[in-house]
Amino acid sequence: MDKPLISLLMTSYNTARFIKYAVDSVRNQTYENWELIISDDCSDDGTWEIAQMMATYDPRIKSYRNEENLGIVKNRAKAYSYSTGDLVCHFDNDDMLERFSLDEMVRAFDQLPDVKLIYTDLAQIGEEGEHHHYSASETYDPNKLHQHGWRHFGMYRRSVMDHIDGYNTKLVSGCEDGDLFMQIAEKFPIARLPKVL
């Protein structure tokens, strides 16, 4: 795949305490061909202003603000509509990536050309950077799609969107990411990368 463009979709809403750390972890990636799409859902705590400021530091950061609060499901679909990358991932505004995360994912896609979605393990950290919890994702089982912890960190090939329904904006609350990934897994090979990224 050489150096495909990666779109990181960040939905933001009132996380001024965390968003700078999240964005900085993208800006510090060893892999450089990315775009960070920030779709702010009418934050009123300074999150939007921070996102705007950080977009002035790096042209790969693109910040948008909804005219009205859409909620996480429709906001994720909105963020996707702004993206252009060959590979797409969900990156929440309170997440952080290891410096090598995008490199690792691209390498995995190169080694698994038929795979359309790759997901990783998860580590939770506290506000001071302390480790709280490590969660190894289950190895993929097509009979237990709903049990997979692939939301952090999962990446998929954009081409799958031509073959699935896309984001289910009829969902009332979250899990739009899990629903999308299940649609992909029902039709295409997926894989777990057993690392915390």
Helices and strands as residue ranges (DSSP letters): E 6-12, H 19-27, E 34-40, H 47-57, E 61-65, H 71-82, E 87-90, H 101-111, E 117-125, E 131-135, G 142-147, E 154-157, G 158-162, H 176-187, E 190-196
